[in-house]
Amino acid sequence: MAYWLFKSEPDVWGWDAQVAKGEAGEEWDGVRNYQARNNMRAMKLGEKGFFYHSRTGLEIVGIVEVCAEAHPDSTTDDDRWECVDVKAVRPFTKPVTLETIKADPRLADMVLVNNSRLSVQPVTDEEWKIICTLGDTTP
């Protein structure tokens, strides 16, 4: 199973909005970066991801699950763009800040540290475990 990180500006789409969508989840739409799109194309049903508040907050606040594999993004007629649907699984007991992640040498190779602009990115198994431990959250 692969793990992922989904970045969203909390004033546009925050954790509470994601939780409010319930079991049905919501499209992770509006992504217009080929690498991020390709990451979504690689996702499988049931894979987990971190929900990261970008721009303000700069922290991982919850865990989401892919509840629909890649399909056309409903926010555009351009067939190049696809997205997945995700649903909230659980909040982090203690949010894990970007500052904490950058300060941990075990996470030095994490995509979030090295390519902070990528909105949908892979997370290794080891990074997943470390961050869940830092957030006092069950993986």
C-alpha positions as CSV (number, residue, x, y, z in Angstrom):
1,M,0.0,0.0,0.0
2,A,1.3,3.5,-0.9
3,Y,0.9,6.6,1.3
4,W,0.3,10.2,0.1
5,L,0.1,13.8,1.3
6,F,-2.6,16.1,0.1
7,K,-2.0,19.9,0.5
8,S,-4.9,22.4,0.8
9,E,-5.2,25.9,2.0
10,P,-7.4,25.8,5.1
11,D,-9.3,28.9,4.1
12,V,-10.2,27.3,0.7
13,W,-10.7,23.6,1.8
14,G,-9.8,22.8,5.4
15,W,-9.9,19.6,7.5
16,D,-13.4,20.5,8.9
17,A,-14.8,20.8,5.4
18,Q,-13.3,17.4,4.5
19,V,-14.8,15.8,7.7
20,A,-18.2,17.4,6.9
21,K,-18.3,15.4,3.6
22,G,-18.5,12.1,5.6
23,E,-18.2,8.7,4.1
24,A,-18.9,10.0,0.5
25,G,-15.8,12.1,0.6
26,E,-15.0,14.7,-2.0
27,E,-13.1,15.2,-5.2
28,W,-9.5,16.4,-4.7
29,D,-10.1,18.7,-7.7
30,G,-8.5,21.7,-9.2
31,V,-5.0,20.3,-9.3
32,R,-3.2,21.6,-12.4
33,N,0.3,20.1,-12.0
34,Y,1.2,17.1,-14.1
35,Q,3.3,15.4,-11.4
36,A,0.5,15.8,-8.8
37,R,-2.0,14.5,-11.3
38,N,0.2,11.5,-12.1
39,N,0.5,10.8,-8.4
40,M,-3.3,10.7,-8.2
41,R,-3.5,8.4,-11.2
42,A,-1.2,6.0,-9.3
43,M,-3.5,5.9,-6.2
44,K,-5.5,2.8,-5.3
45,L,-8.8,2.5,-3.5
46,G,-8.2,2.4,0.3
47,E,-4.8,4.0,0.3
48,K,-4.2,6.6,3.0
49,G,-2.8,10.1,2.9
50,F,-2.0,13.0,5.2
51,F,-4.2,16.1,5.1
52,Y,-1.8,19.0,5.2
53,H,-2.9,22.7,5.8
54,S,-0.7,24.7,3.5
55,R,0.0,28.5,3.4
56,T,-1.5,29.0,6.9
57,G,-0.9,26.5,9.6
58,L,1.7,24.5,7.7
59,E,0.8,21.3,9.5
60,I,-0.5,17.8,9.0
61,V,-3.9,17.7,10.7
62,G,-5.5,14.5,9.7
63,I,-5.6,11.2,7.7
64,V,-7.7,10.7,4.6
65,E,-8.4,7.7,2.5
66,V,-8.8,7.4,-1.3
67,C,-12.5,6.4,-1.8
68,A,-12.6,6.8,-5.6
69,E,-9.7,6.2,-8.0
70,A,-8.6,8.7,-10.7
71,H,-11.5,10.1,-12.8
72,P,-12.0,13.3,-14.8
73,D,-11.9,16.5,-12.7
74,S,-15.4,17.9,-12.7
75,T,-14.0,21.5,-12.4
76,T,-12.7,21.5,-16.0
77,D,-13.6,20.4,-19.5
78,D,-9.9,19.7,-20.2
79,D,-9.5,15.9,-20.3
80,R,-5.9,16.1,-19.2
81,W,-6.9,16.7,-15.6
82,E,-8.0,14.0,-13.3
83,C,-8.5,13.6,-9.6
84,V,-9.4,11.1,-6.9
85,D,-12.0,11.3,-4.2
86,V,-10.9,11.3,-0.5
87,K,-12.7,10.9,2.8
88,A,-11.6,11.9,6.3
89,V,-10.5,9.0,8.4
90,R,-9.3,10.6,11.7
91,P,-7.8,13.8,12.9
92,F,-4.2,13.9,14.3
93,T,-4.2,14.0,18.0
94,K,-1.4,16.5,17.8
95,P,-0.8,18.3,14.4
96,V,2.7,17.9,13.0
97,T,4.1,21.1,11.8
98,L,6.4,21.6,8.8
99,E,8.9,23.0,11.3
100,T,8.9,19.7,13.2
101,I,9.2,17.7,10.0
102,K,12.2,19.8,8.8
103,A,13.9,19.5,12.2
104,D,13.7,15.7,12.2
105,P,16.8,14.3,10.3
106,R,14.9,11.0,9.6
107,L,12.6,13.1,7.4
108,A,15.3,15.0,5.4
109,D,14.5,13.2,2.2
110,M,10.7,13.7,2.4
111,V,9.1,15.3,-0.7
112,L,7.4,17.9,1.6
113,V,10.9,19.1,2.7
114,N,12.4,19.1,-0.8
115,N,9.6,20.0,-3.1
116,S,7.2,22.0,-0.9
117,R,5.1,23.3,-3.8
118,L,3.9,19.9,-5.0
119,S,0.2,19.6,-3.9
120,V,-0.1,15.8,-4.0
121,Q,2.9,13.8,-3.2
122,P,4.1,10.4,-2.1
123,V,5.1,9.5,1.4
124,T,7.3,6.5,2.2
125,D,6.2,3.8,4.7
126,E,8.9,4.9,7.1
127,E,7.9,8.6,6.8
128,W,4.3,7.6,7.4
129,K,5.2,5.8,10.7
130,I,7.4,8.6,11.9
131,I,4.9,11.3,11.3
132,C,2.0,9.3,12.9
133,T,4.3,8.8,16.0
134,L,5.1,12.5,16.1
135,G,1.4,13.3,15.9
136,D,0.5,10.8,18.6
137,T,-1.9,9.2,16.0
138,T,-2.6,5.6,15.1
139,P,-1.3,5.0,11.6
